[in-house]
Amino acid sequence: MEIDSDFNNLNVKSADEDAAMQMDSGDSSNTKGKGKEKEELAESMDKLNIEGSSSGKAGASSTGFRKKPVIIIVVGMAGSGKTTFLHRLVCHTQASNMRGYVMNLDPAVMTLPYGANIDIRDTVKYKEVMKQYNLGPNGGILTSLNLFATKFDEVVSVIERRADQLDYVLVDTPGQIEIFTWSASGAIITEAFASTFPTVVTYVVDTPRSSSPVTFMSNMLYACSILYKTRLPLVLAFNKTDVAQHQFALEWMDDFEAFQAAIRSDESYTSTLTQSLALVLDEFYKNLRSVGVSAVSGAGMDAFFKAIDASTEEYMETYKADLDKRQAEKQRLEEERRKENMDKLRMDMEKSGGETVVLSTGLKDKGDRSKTMMDDEDEEIEEDDDDYERFTDEEDAIDEDEDEEVAGFSF
């Protein structure tokens, strides 16, 4: 009995609560009906904001930075020995039990002396690009690199999955240095690497050809331009030291008077410009690491990797902070642009009141214009027909008059 009474009490309470809820809902239905449009507008804007914030969080979480592996991008003039030097680096890493990963970005090379883990030739066919787009050799290389850069995020993700198993990633670039250093695809590849891993640029110099002061100065100017273009640590690798030693270059970089004495023998107009540029680049030499290497004999490999390790520490201390600052500024501008678009959308939705807005694409106006043009043409054709009818009537009247005159003459 007690259980039944308790059950009846519960039923009574629940019935009273349902009645109260129905009364409350009946009272509030009027107020909800009045602000229904505003609530729908607010809900739609909230959904848009949630989607935007979630996408921003996903993008922020995906940009994780790793301290290993170190990316070594090898650049240099055509004929300086980049590919042979990279082959020597691969052999040295294997002999020293260093875990390396090799990438080739030269689509026009016929054969490689090393095995590449990632090869651009497997993705883009250089000769097919030349045929399809009617390009020359340099245009074909540039277009192939641009096509490969569109999928470079997949390359970075592959390296990220193997990051714990690698120490260095060796990257070989096209023979034409300007295709990589001054193209949009080269900037995309470099920034993609630098935002994820410590990245160092190695500029390979042809030592025998740099024995002339003017040629040496042109190489240093190009190295300076690469440093300020990429904003990454730069290591000078004076290659072919088995043919000519690089001590003269180190002396010219350290002692301004020695370089002036070497250039005095040249009395051409370029010597005056070179002397002036030597004063400008004096500060540039102080913060530059340079080593002498030989891609054939393997000399200087240990010194080169020591310079790479020092540049990696410099990257973490100096260049990484500057890169984070630039990325934060870029993200801030993106957020401002997104906020401006959201404010514009909110104003448009409030102005339309949630009603369907028909966007004018110009096709209707174009159809109207074409219709009016056709009507004008029809009117012109009708006028021409009227003129033709009047003209034929006048001709008939003239013919009748002539017949009458001829009849009169015959009479």
Sine and cosine of phi, psi and omega as CSV:
sin_phi,cos_phi,sin_psi,cos_psi,sin_omega,cos_omega
0.00,0.00,-0.67,0.74,0.00,-1.00
-0.89,0.46,-0.63,0.78,0.00,-1.00
-0.90,0.44,-0.67,0.75,0.01,-1.00
-0.90,0.44,-0.65,0.76,0.01,-1.00
-0.91,0.42,-0.65,0.76,0.05,-1.00
-0.89,0.46,-0.65,0.76,0.00,-1.00
-0.90,0.44,-0.64,0.77,0.04,-1.00
-0.91,0.42,-0.63,0.77,0.05,-1.00
-0.88,0.47,-0.66,0.75,0.02,-1.00
-0.89,0.46,-0.64,0.77,0.01,-1.00
-0.90,0.43,-0.64,0.77,0.03,-1.00
-0.89,0.45,-0.69,0.72,-0.01,-1.00
-0.90,0.44,-0.69,0.73,-0.02,-1.00
-0.90,0.43,-0.61,0.79,0.04,-1.00
-0.90,0.43,-0.69,0.73,0.03,-1.00
-0.89,0.46,-0.66,0.75,-0.01,-1.00
-0.90,0.43,-0.64,0.77,0.02,-1.00
-0.90,0.43,-0.64,0.77,0.02,-1.00
-0.90,0.43,-0.66,0.75,0.02,-1.00
-0.89,0.45,-0.66,0.75,0.01,-1.00
-0.90,0.43,-0.62,0.78,0.03,-1.00
-0.91,0.42,-0.62,0.78,0.03,-1.00
-0.91,0.42,-0.69,0.73,0.00,-1.00
-0.89,0.47,-0.68,0.74,0.00,-1.00
-0.91,0.41,-0.58,0.81,0.04,-1.00
-0.91,0.41,-0.59,0.81,0.02,-1.00
-0.94,0.34,-0.62,0.79,-0.10,-0.99
-1.00,0.08,-0.15,0.99,-0.04,-1.00
-0.91,0.41,-0.57,0.82,-0.01,-1.00
-0.92,0.40,-0.70,0.71,-0.01,-1.00
-0.92,0.38,-0.58,0.81,0.02,-1.00
-0.93,0.36,-0.60,0.80,0.01,-1.00
-0.90,0.44,-0.53,0.85,-0.02,-1.00
-0.94,0.34,-0.66,0.75,-0.06,-1.00
-0.98,-0.20,0.44,0.90,-0.07,-1.00
-0.92,0.40,-0.67,0.75,-0.02,-1.00
-0.90,0.43,-0.66,0.75,0.00,-1.00
-0.91,0.42,-0.64,0.76,0.00,-1.00
-0.91,0.42,-0.67,0.74,0.04,-1.00
-0.88,0.47,-0.64,0.77,0.04,-1.00
-0.90,0.44,-0.69,0.72,0.01,-1.00
-0.91,0.42,-0.64,0.76,-0.01,-1.00
-0.91,0.42,-0.66,0.75,0.02,-1.00
-0.90,0.44,-0.63,0.78,0.03,-1.00
-0.93,0.36,-0.60,0.80,0.04,-1.00
-0.90,0.44,-0.65,0.76,0.03,-1.00
-0.89,0.46,-0.66,0.75,0.04,-1.00
-0.89,0.45,-0.66,0.75,0.02,-1.00
-0.91,0.41,-0.62,0.79,0.01,-1.00
-0.91,0.42,-0.68,0.73,0.01,-1.00
-0.90,0.44,-0.66,0.75,0.01,-1.00
-0.90,0.43,-0.67,0.74,-0.02,-1.00
-0.93,0.37,-0.61,0.79,0.00,-1.00
-0.92,0.40,-0.63,0.78,0.05,-1.00
-0.91,0.40,-0.60,0.80,0.04,-1.00
-0.91,0.42,-0.64,0.77,0.04,-1.00
-0.91,0.41,-0.64,0.77,0.00,-1.00
-0.89,0.45,-0.65,0.76,0.03,-1.00
-0.92,0.39,-0.57,0.82,0.00,-1.00
-0.95,0.32,-0.59,0.81,-0.04,-1.00
-0.97,0.26,-0.41,0.91,-0.05,-1.00
-0.98,0.20,-0.28,0.96,-0.03,-1.00
-1.00,-0.05,0.92,0.38,0.05,-1.00
-1.00,0.02,0.63,-0.78,-0.05,-1.00
-0.98,-0.22,0.66,-0.75,0.02,-1.00
-0.87,-0.49,0.60,-0.80,0.01,-1.00
-0.99,0.13,-0.25,0.97,0.04,-1.00
-0.66,-0.75,0.53,-0.85,0.01,1.00
-0.99,0.10,0.17,-0.99,0.04,-1.00
-1.00,-0.03,0.78,-0.62,0.01,-1.00
-1.00,0.03,0.82,-0.58,0.05,-1.00
-0.91,-0.42,0.95,-0.31,0.01,-1.00
-0.99,-0.13,0.88,-0.47,-0.07,-1.00
-0.99,-0.16,0.88,-0.48,0.05,-1.00
-0.80,-0.60,0.30,-0.95,0.01,-1.00
0.18,-0.98,0.24,-0.97,0.02,-1.00
-0.91,0.41,0.36,-0.93,0.05,-1.00
-0.90,0.44,0.78,-0.63,-0.01,-1.00
1.00,0.01,0.04,1.00,0.01,-1.00
-0.98,0.18,-0.20,0.98,0.05,-1.00
0.99,-0.11,0.60,0.80,-0.02,-1.00
-0.91,0.40,-0.76,0.65,-0.08,-1.00
-0.92,0.40,-0.65,0.76,0.05,-1.00
-0.91,0.40,-0.62,0.78,0.05,-1.00
-0.91,0.42,-0.63,0.78,0.04,-1.00
-0.92,0.39,-0.59,0.81,0.08,-1.00
-0.88,0.48,-0.63,0.77,0.03,-1.00
-0.92,0.40,-0.60,0.80,0.05,-1.00
-0.90,0.44,-0.64,0.77,0.03,-1.00
-0.89,0.45,-0.70,0.72,0.02,-1.00
-0.90,0.44,-0.62,0.78,-0.01,-1.00
-0.93,0.37,-0.65,0.76,0.03,-1.00
-0.91,0.42,-0.61,0.79,0.02,-1.00
-0.94,0.35,-0.62,0.79,0.00,-1.00
-0.95,0.30,-0.48,0.88,-0.04,-1.00
-1.00,-0.10,0.18,0.98,-0.01,-1.00
0.85,0.52,0.54,0.84,0.12,-0.99
-1.00,-0.01,0.65,-0.76,-0.02,-1.00
-1.00,0.03,0.96,-0.29,-0.07,-1.00
-0.92,-0.40,0.34,-0.94,0.02,-1.00
-0.67,-0.75,0.76,-0.65,-0.16,-0.99
-0.92,-0.40,0.67,-0.74,0.01,-1.00
-0.72,-0.70,0.73,-0.68,0.04,-1.00
-0.94,-0.35,0.81,-0.59,0.01,-1.00
-0.91,-0.41,0.27,0.96,0.01,-1.00
-0.98,-0.20,0.97,-0.25,-0.06,-1.00
-0.97,0.22,-0.25,0.97,-0.09,-1.00
-0.99,-0.14,-0.05,1.00,-0.02,-1.00
-0.95,0.30,0.65,-0.76,-0.03,-1.00
-0.99,0.13,-0.78,0.63,0.00,-1.00
-0.73,-0.69,0.49,-0.87,0.04,-1.00
-0.89,-0.46,0.68,-0.73,0.03,-1.00
-0.97,0.22,-0.06,1.00,-0.01,-1.00
-0.76,-0.65,0.28,-0.96,0.07,-1.00
-1.00,-0.02,0.83,-0.55,-0.05,-1.00
-1.00,-0.09,0.74,-0.67,0.09,-1.00
-0.95,0.31,-0.62,0.78,0.08,-1.00
-0.81,-0.59,0.86,-0.52,-0.06,-1.00
-0.82,-0.57,0.79,-0.61,0.01,-1.00
-0.91,0.43,-0.42,0.91,-0.02,-1.00
-0.94,0.35,-0.36,0.93,0.07,-1.00
-0.97,0.26,-0.33,0.94,-0.04,-1.00
-0.97,-0.25,-0.68,0.73,-0.07,-1.00
-0.87,-0.50,0.77,-0.63,0.06,-1.00
-1.00,-0.05,0.92,-0.40,-0.13,-0.99
-0.89,0.45,-0.71,0.70,-0.04,-1.00
-0.94,0.34,-0.56,0.83,0.05,-1.00
-0.91,0.41,-0.59,0.81,0.05,-1.00
-0.90,0.43,-0.65,0.76,0.04,-1.00
-0.89,0.45,-0.65,0.76,-0.01,-1.00
-0.95,0.32,-0.67,0.74,-0.10,-0.99
-0.94,0.35,-0.63,0.78,-0.07,-1.00
-0.97,-0.23,0.09,1.00,0.01,-1.00
0.81,0.58,0.84,0.54,-0.07,-1.00
-0.90,-0.43,0.32,-0.95,0.12,-0.99
-1.00,0.04,-0.16,-0.99,-0.04,-1.00
-0.88,0.47,-0.76,0.65,-0.03,-1.00
-0.93,0.37,-0.65,0.76,0.05,-1.00
-0.90,0.43,-0.59,0.81,0.05,-1.00
-0.91,0.41,-0.66,0.76,0.03,-1.00
-0.91,0.43,-0.70,0.71,-0.02,-1.00
-0.90,0.44,-0.69,0.72,0.00,-1.00
-0.92,0.39,-0.63,0.78,0.05,-1.00
-0.89,0.46,-0.66,0.75,0.03,-1.00
-0.93,0.38,-0.59,0.81,0.05,-1.00
-0.91,0.42,-0.66,0.75,0.03,-1.00
-0.90,0.43,-0.63,0.77,0.01,-1.00
-0.94,0.35,-0.54,0.84,-0.02,-1.00
-0.93,0.37,-0.39,0.92,0.01,-1.00
-0.92,0.39,-0.39,0.92,0.01,-1.00
-0.92,-0.40,0.40,0.92,-0.11,-0.99
-0.96,0.29,-0.33,0.95,0.06,-1.00
-0.90,0.44,-0.51,0.86,0.08,-1.00
-0.93,0.37,-0.58,0.81,0.05,-1.00
-0.90,0.43,-0.69,0.72,0.01,-1.00
-0.90,0.44,-0.62,0.78,0.02,-1.00
-0.92,0.40,-0.57,0.82,0.06,-1.00
-0.90,0.44,-0.68,0.73,0.01,-1.00
-0.93,0.36,-0.58,0.82,0.03,-1.00
-0.89,0.45,-0.61,0.79,0.01,-1.00
-0.92,0.39,-0.45,0.89,0.00,-1.00
-0.97,-0.25,0.22,0.98,-0.13,-0.99
-0.87,0.48,-0.61,0.79,-0.02,-1.00
-0.94,0.33,-0.26,0.96,-0.04,-1.00
-0.97,-0.24,0.08,1.00,-0.11,-0.99
-0.83,-0.56,0.50,-0.87,0.11,-0.99
-0.94,-0.33,-0.66,0.75,-0.04,-1.00
-0.68,-0.74,0.54,-0.84,0.16,-0.99
-0.87,-0.50,0.90,-0.44,-0.07,-1.00
-0.99,-0.15,0.83,-0.55,-0.10,-0.99
-0.88,-0.47,0.85,-0.53,0.07,-1.00
-0.99,-0.16,0.69,-0.72,-0.09,-1.00
-0.94,-0.34,0.22,-0.98,0.01,-1.00
-0.87,0.49,0.37,-0.93,-0.04,-1.00
-0.91,0.42,-0.57,0.82,0.05,-1.00
-0.99,0.14,0.94,-0.33,-0.16,-0.99
-0.91,0.41,-0.56,0.83,-0.06,-1.00
-0.93,0.37,-0.41,0.91,0.01,-1.00
-0.90,0.43,-0.56,0.83,-0.02,-1.00
-1.00,-0.04,-0.68,0.73,-0.14,-0.99
-0.97,0.23,-0.49,0.87,-0.10,-1.00
-0.90,-0.44,0.24,0.97,0.03,-1.00
-0.97,-0.22,0.32,-0.95,0.03,-1.00
-0.92,0.38,-0.60,0.80,0.00,-1.00
-0.91,0.41,-0.62,0.78,0.06,-1.00
-0.89,0.45,-0.65,0.76,0.05,-1.00
-0.91,0.41,-0.63,0.78,0.02,-1.00
-0.90,0.44,-0.71,0.71,-0.01,-1.00
-0.91,0.42,-0.70,0.71,-0.02,-1.00
-0.90,0.43,-0.70,0.72,0.00,-1.00
-0.93,0.37,-0.56,0.83,0.05,-1.00
-0.90,0.43,-0.65,0.76,0.06,-1.00
-0.93,0.37,-0.73,0.68,-0.11,-0.99
-0.92,0.39,-0.46,0.89,0.00,-1.00
-0.99,0.16,-0.15,0.99,-0.05,-1.00
-0.88,-0.48,-0.60,0.80,-0.06,-1.00
-0.73,-0.68,0.34,-0.94,0.17,-0.99
-0.90,0.44,0.78,-0.62,-0.12,-0.99
-0.81,-0.58,0.71,-0.70,0.02,-1.00
-0.77,-0.64,0.70,-0.72,0.03,-1.00
-0.98,-0.18,0.76,-0.65,0.04,-1.00
-0.93,-0.37,0.85,-0.52,0.01,-1.00
-0.97,-0.22,0.91,-0.42,-0.04,-1.00
-1.00,0.04,0.80,-0.60,-0.04,-1.00
-0.92,-0.39,0.71,-0.71,0.08,-1.00
-0.98,0.18,0.98,-0.21,-0.13,-0.99
-0.89,0.45,-0.73,0.68,-0.01,-1.00
-0.86,0.51,-0.60,0.80,-0.01,-1.00
-0.98,0.21,-0.32,0.95,0.02,-1.00
-1.00,0.06,0.13,0.99,0.02,-1.00
-0.93,0.38,-0.39,0.92,0.10,-1.00
-0.98,0.19,0.72,-0.69,-0.02,-1.00
-0.86,0.51,-0.60,0.80,-0.01,-1.00
-0.93,0.38,-0.69,0.72,0.03,-1.00
-0.91,0.41,-0.63,0.77,0.05,-1.00
-0.88,0.48,-0.68,0.74,0.00,-1.00
-0.92,0.39,-0.61,0.79,0.04,-1.00
-0.90,0.43,-0.62,0.78,0.07,-1.00
-0.90,0.43,-0.65,0.76,0.00,-1.00
-0.93,0.37,-0.60,0.80,0.06,-1.00
-0.89,0.45,-0.65,0.76,0.02,-1.00
-0.93,0.38,-0.62,0.78,0.06,-1.00
-0.89,0.45,-0.64,0.77,0.03,-1.00
-0.91,0.42,-0.65,0.76,0.01,-1.00
-0.91,0.41,-0.61,0.79,0.04,-1.00
-0.91,0.41,-0.63,0.78,0.00,-1.00
-0.89,0.47,-0.71,0.71,-0.04,-1.00
-0.99,0.17,-0.36,0.93,0.05,-1.00
-0.97,0.23,-0.73,0.69,-0.05,-1.00
-1.00,0.08,-0.43,0.90,-0.07,-1.00
0.83,0.56,0.70,0.72,0.00,-1.00
-0.74,-0.68,0.36,-0.93,0.04,-1.00
-0.86,0.51,0.63,-0.78,-0.07,-1.00
-0.84,-0.55,0.72,-0.70,0.06,-1.00
-0.86,-0.51,0.81,-0.59,0.07,-1.00
-1.00,0.04,0.82,-0.57,0.03,-1.00
-0.91,-0.41,0.97,-0.23,0.04,-1.00
-0.98,0.18,0.98,-0.20,-0.10,-0.99
-1.00,0.09,0.23,-0.97,0.04,-1.00
0.91,0.42,0.65,0.76,0.06,-1.00
-0.95,0.31,-0.20,0.98,0.10,-1.00
-0.96,0.27,-0.30,0.95,0.05,-1.00
-0.99,-0.11,-0.71,0.70,0.01,-1.00
-0.58,-0.82,0.74,-0.68,0.00,-1.00
-0.95,0.31,0.40,-0.92,-0.11,-0.99
-0.97,-0.23,0.21,0.98,-0.03,-1.00
-0.89,0.45,-0.56,0.83,0.00,-1.00
-0.89,0.46,-0.60,0.80,0.01,-1.00
-0.93,0.37,-0.67,0.74,0.05,-1.00
-0.89,0.45,-0.61,0.80,0.02,-1.00
-0.92,0.39,-0.67,0.74,0.03,-1.00
-0.90,0.43,-0.55,0.84,0.01,-1.00
-0.96,0.26,-0.53,0.85,-0.04,-1.00
-1.00,0.02,-0.57,0.82,-0.10,-0.99
-0.89,-0.46,0.91,-0.41,0.00,-1.00
-0.94,0.35,-0.61,0.80,-0.02,-1.00
-0.90,0.43,-0.59,0.80,0.02,-1.00
-0.90,0.43,-0.64,0.77,0.03,-1.00
-0.93,0.37,-0.62,0.78,0.05,-1.00
-0.89,0.45,-0.63,0.78,0.03,-1.00
-0.91,0.41,-0.58,0.82,0.00,-1.00
-0.95,0.30,-0.49,0.87,-0.08,-1.00
-1.00,-0.02,-0.19,0.98,-0.01,-1.00
-0.92,0.40,-0.42,0.91,0.00,-1.00
-0.93,0.37,-0.36,0.93,0.02,-1.00
-1.00,-0.09,0.85,-0.53,-0.06,-1.00
-0.96,-0.28,0.28,0.96,0.00,-1.00
-0.98,0.19,0.10,-0.99,-0.03,-1.00
-0.94,0.34,-0.40,0.92,0.01,-1.00
-0.95,0.32,-0.41,0.91,-0.01,-1.00
-0.92,0.40,-0.60,0.80,0.03,-1.00
-0.90,0.43,-0.68,0.73,0.05,-1.00
-0.90,0.43,-0.63,0.77,0.00,-1.00
-0.91,0.42,-0.63,0.78,0.05,-1.00
-0.89,0.45,-0.64,0.77,0.02,-1.00
-0.93,0.37,-0.64,0.77,0.00,-1.00
-0.93,0.36,-0.49,0.87,0.02,-1.00
-0.89,0.45,-0.58,0.81,0.06,-1.00
-0.93,0.37,-0.58,0.81,-0.01,-1.00
-0.93,0.36,-0.66,0.75,-0.09,-1.00
-1.00,0.07,0.07,1.00,-0.01,-1.00
-0.89,0.46,-0.64,0.76,0.04,-1.00
-0.95,0.31,-0.50,0.87,0.03,-1.00
-0.91,0.40,-0.59,0.81,-0.01,-1.00
-0.92,0.40,-0.48,0.88,-0.11,-0.99
-0.92,0.38,-0.52,0.86,-0.05,-1.00
-0.96,-0.27,0.45,0.89,-0.07,-1.00
-0.88,-0.48,0.73,-0.69,0.05,-1.00
-0.99,-0.12,0.74,-0.67,-0.03,-1.00
-0.66,-0.75,0.66,-0.75,0.01,-1.00
-0.69,-0.72,0.41,-0.91,0.08,-1.00
-0.98,-0.22,0.79,-0.62,-0.05,-1.00
-0.73,-0.68,0.28,-0.96,0.09,-1.00
-0.71,-0.70,0.90,-0.44,-0.01,-1.00
-0.95,0.32,-0.34,0.94,-0.03,-1.00
-1.00,0.05,-0.77,0.64,-0.05,-1.00
-1.00,0.02,-0.33,0.94,-0.02,-1.00
1.00,0.09,0.23,0.97,0.01,-1.00
-0.95,0.30,0.62,-0.79,0.08,-1.00
0.99,0.10,0.16,0.99,-0.02,-1.00
-0.93,0.36,-0.64,0.77,0.01,-1.00
-0.90,0.44,-0.68,0.73,0.03,-1.00
-0.91,0.42,-0.57,0.82,0.01,-1.00
-0.91,0.42,-0.71,0.71,-0.01,-1.00
-0.94,0.33,-0.46,0.89,0.13,-0.99
-0.91,0.41,-0.65,0.76,0.06,-1.00
-0.91,0.41,-0.58,0.81,0.04,-1.00
-0.91,0.42,-0.68,0.73,0.01,-1.00
-0.90,0.43,-0.66,0.75,0.04,-1.00
-0.91,0.42,-0.62,0.78,0.03,-1.00
-0.93,0.38,-0.53,0.85,0.05,-1.00
-0.91,0.42,-0.68,0.73,0.06,-1.00
-0.89,0.45,-0.65,0.76,0.05,-1.00
-0.90,0.44,-0.59,0.80,0.04,-1.00
-0.89,0.46,-0.70,0.71,-0.03,-1.00
-0.92,0.38,-0.53,0.85,-0.05,-1.00
-0.99,0.10,-0.65,0.76,-0.16,-0.99
-0.92,-0.40,-0.84,0.54,-0.16,-0.99
-0.94,0.33,-0.55,0.84,0.00,-1.00
-0.90,0.43,-0.65,0.76,0.02,-1.00
-0.90,0.44,-0.66,0.75,0.03,-1.00
-0.91,0.41,-0.62,0.78,0.04,-1.00
-0.91,0.42,-0.67,0.74,0.04,-1.00
-0.89,0.46,-0.61,0.79,0.02,-1.00
-0.91,0.42,-0.68,0.74,0.01,-1.00
-0.93,0.38,-0.61,0.79,0.04,-1.00
-0.93,0.37,-0.60,0.80,0.04,-1.00
-0.91,0.42,-0.64,0.77,0.05,-1.00
-0.90,0.43,-0.65,0.76,0.04,-1.00
-0.91,0.42,-0.65,0.76,0.02,-1.00
-0.92,0.38,-0.59,0.81,0.03,-1.00
-0.90,0.43,-0.68,0.73,0.04,-1.00
-0.90,0.44,-0.60,0.80,0.03,-1.00
-0.92,0.39,-0.65,0.76,0.04,-1.00
-0.90,0.43,-0.66,0.75,0.05,-1.00
-0.89,0.45,-0.65,0.76,0.03,-1.00
-0.91,0.42,-0.67,0.74,0.02,-1.00
-0.91,0.42,-0.65,0.76,0.01,-1.00
-0.91,0.41,-0.64,0.77,0.03,-1.00
-0.89,0.46,-0.67,0.75,0.04,-1.00
-0.91,0.42,-0.62,0.79,0.02,-1.00
-0.92,0.39,-0.65,0.76,0.04,-1.00
-0.90,0.44,-0.64,0.76,0.03,-1.00
-0.91,0.42,-0.64,0.77,0.03,-1.00
-0.91,0.41,-0.64,0.77,0.00,-1.00
-0.90,0.44,-0.68,0.73,0.02,-1.00
-0.90,0.45,-0.65,0.76,0.01,-1.00
-0.92,0.40,-0.63,0.78,0.00,-1.00
-0.94,0.35,-0.62,0.79,0.05,-1.00
-0.92,0.38,-0.58,0.82,0.00,-1.00
-0.94,0.35,-0.64,0.77,0.00,-1.00
-0.98,0.19,-0.32,0.95,0.01,-1.00
0.93,0.36,0.45,0.89,0.01,-1.00
0.99,0.15,0.05,1.00,0.00,-1.00
-0.99,0.15,0.34,-0.94,0.02,-1.00
-0.96,0.29,0.78,-0.63,-0.03,-1.00
-0.94,-0.34,0.79,-0.62,0.04,-1.00
-1.00,0.00,0.90,-0.44,0.00,-1.00
-0.99,0.16,0.66,-0.75,0.02,-1.00
-1.00,0.01,0.93,-0.38,-0.01,-1.00
-1.00,-0.06,-0.10,1.00,-0.01,-1.00
1.00,0.01,-0.19,0.98,-0.02,-1.00
-0.94,0.35,-0.62,0.78,0.01,-1.00
-0.90,0.44,-0.70,0.71,0.03,-1.00
-0.88,0.47,-0.61,0.79,0.02,-1.00
-0.90,0.43,-0.65,0.76,0.05,-1.00
-0.90,0.43,-0.65,0.76,0.04,-1.00
-0.89,0.46,-0.67,0.74,0.01,-1.00
-0.89,0.46,-0.68,0.74,0.01,-1.00
-0.91,0.41,-0.60,0.80,0.02,-1.00
-0.91,0.42,-0.70,0.71,0.03,-1.00
-0.89,0.45,-0.62,0.79,0.04,-1.00
-0.90,0.44,-0.65,0.76,0.02,-1.00
-0.91,0.41,-0.65,0.76,0.04,-1.00
-0.88,0.47,-0.66,0.75,0.04,-1.00
-0.89,0.46,-0.64,0.77,0.02,-1.00
-0.90,0.43,-0.66,0.75,0.03,-1.00
-0.88,0.48,-0.66,0.75,0.02,-1.00
-0.89,0.45,-0.65,0.76,0.02,-1.00
-0.90,0.45,-0.64,0.77,0.00,-1.00
-0.90,0.43,-0.67,0.74,0.03,-1.00
-0.89,0.46,-0.66,0.75,0.04,-1.00
-0.89,0.46,-0.64,0.77,0.04,-1.00
-0.89,0.45,-0.64,0.77,0.03,-1.00
-0.90,0.45,-0.67,0.74,0.03,-1.00
-0.88,0.48,-0.69,0.73,0.03,-1.00
-0.88,0.47,-0.64,0.77,0.00,-1.00
-0.91,0.42,-0.64,0.77,0.02,-1.00
-0.91,0.42,-0.70,0.72,0.02,-1.00
-0.88,0.47,-0.64,0.77,0.00,-1.00
-0.90,0.43,-0.67,0.74,0.02,-1.00
-0.92,0.40,-0.62,0.79,0.05,-1.00
-0.89,0.46,-0.68,0.74,0.02,-1.00
-0.90,0.44,-0.63,0.78,0.02,-1.00
-0.89,0.45,-0.66,0.75,0.01,-1.00
-0.89,0.46,-0.67,0.74,0.02,-1.00
-0.89,0.46,-0.66,0.75,0.02,-1.00
-0.89,0.46,-0.66,0.75,0.00,-1.00
-0.89,0.45,-0.64,0.77,0.03,-1.00
-0.89,0.45,-0.67,0.74,0.04,-1.00
-0.88,0.47,-0.67,0.75,0.01,-1.00
-0.89,0.45,-0.64,0.77,0.01,-1.00
-0.89,0.45,-0.65,0.76,0.02,-1.00
-0.89,0.45,-0.67,0.74,0.00,-1.00
-0.90,0.44,-0.66,0.75,0.01,-1.00
-0.90,0.44,-0.64,0.77,0.04,-1.00
-0.88,0.47,-0.63,0.77,0.03,-1.00
-0.89,0.46,-0.69,0.72,0.02,-1.00
-0.88,0.47,-0.64,0.77,0.00,-1.00
-0.92,0.39,-0.55,0.83,0.05,-1.00
-0.91,0.42,0.00,0.00,0.00,0.00
